[in-house]
Amino acid sequence: MNNVISAEAEKHSQRMASGELPLGHDGFLSRVQNITSQLGSVRESAENVAYGVLSAKEVVSNWISSPGHRQNMEGNFNLTGIGVARNSKGVIYFTELFINSQSR
């Protein structure tokens, strides 16, 4: 788990939970640029998001069952970070970023 990547994932989850951004990947390239500025060159990147009144285990299970999300999880990445945030109604927003960094 990488702290730089987790911080970016958490910010995205917080923005979705607050309603500033809809559920999705808005701003993904900016997150990757922020990570690149701190970690160095990034060869590949991907992102999974989810929301609901779910446990982390349920979210991961759902991602594994989804071909696109599973492809991200099994991709050629050497770093990851996870961020979660809860909105005022108790709904949890999850973001996991996957990075293949040349500097690692």
C-alpha positions in Angstrom: 0.0 0.0 0.0 1.5 3.3 -1.1 0.7 6.4 1.0 0.9 8.9 -1.9 -1.5 6.8 -4.0 -3.8 6.2 -1.0 -4.0 10.0 -0.4 -5.2 10.5 -4.0 -7.7 7.7 -3.7 -9.0 9.1 -0.4 -9.4 12.6 -1.9 -11.4 11.1 -4.7 -13.6 9.1 -2.4 -14.2 12.3 -0.3 -15.2 14.3 -3.3 -17.7 11.6 -4.4 -19.1 11.3 -0.9 -19.6 15.0 -0.5 -21.4 15.2 -3.9 -18.7 17.4 -5.4 -18.1 14.7 -8.0 -20.5 11.9 -9.2 -19.5 8.3 -8.7 -17.0 7.6 -11.4 -13.6 8.5 -12.7 -13.9 12.2 -13.2 -10.4 13.7 -12.6 -8.6 10.4 -13.0 -5.8 11.9 -15.2 -5.3 14.6 -12.6 -4.9 12.0 -9.9 -2.3 10.1 -12.0 -0.4 13.4 -12.7 -0.3 14.2 -8.9 1.0 10.7 -8.3 3.6 11.1 -11.1 4.8 14.4 -9.7 5.6 12.6 -6.3 6.7 9.2 -7.4 8.2 9.7 -10.8 7.3 8.2 -14.2 4.1 6.1 -14.4 3.9 3.5 -17.2 0.3 2.3 -16.6 -2.6 3.3 -14.3 -6.1 2.2 -13.6 -8.8 2.8 -11.0 -11.8 1.0 -9.5 -14.6 2.8 -7.7 -17.6 1.6 -5.8 -20.2 2.9 -3.3 -22.9 1.5 -1.0 -23.5 0.3 2.5 -21.0 -2.5 1.9 -18.0 -3.9 3.7 -14.6 -3.8 2.0 -14.8 -7.5 1.6 -18.1 -7.2 -0.3 -16.6 -4.4 -2.5 -13.6 -6.5 -3.4 -15.8 -9.5 -4.1 -18.0 -7.4 -6.5 -14.9 -6.1 -8.3 -13.6 -9.7 -8.7 -16.9 -10.7 -10.2 -16.7 -7.8 -12.7 -14.4 -8.5 -15.7 -13.3 -4.9 -16.1 -12.6 -4.3 -12.4 -10.9 -7.7 -12.1 -8.7 -6.9 -15.1 -7.5 -3.8 -13.2 -6.8 -5.8 -10.1 -4.8 -8.4 -12.0 -3.0 -5.9 -14.2 0.7 -5.2 -14.6 0.9 -2.8 -11.6 3.5 -2.7 -8.8 1.8 -0.1 -6.5 -1.7 0.5 -5.2 -3.6 2.8 -2.9 -7.1 2.7 -1.4 -9.2 5.5 0.0 -12.7 5.4 1.5 -15.1 8.1 2.7 -18.6 8.0 4.2 -21.3 10.5 3.4 -23.9 11.9 5.9 -26.3 9.0 5.0 -23.8 6.3 5.8 -23.0 5.4 2.2 -19.3 4.5 1.7 -17.4 5.5 -1.4 -14.4 3.4 -2.3 -11.5 4.2 -4.7 -8.6 2.0 -5.5 -5.8 3.2 -7.7 -3.4 0.9 -9.5 0.0 2.2 -10.7 3.0 0.8 -12.6 5.8 3.1 -11.6 9.2 2.9 -13.3 10.9 4.3 -10.2 9.9 1.3 -8.2 
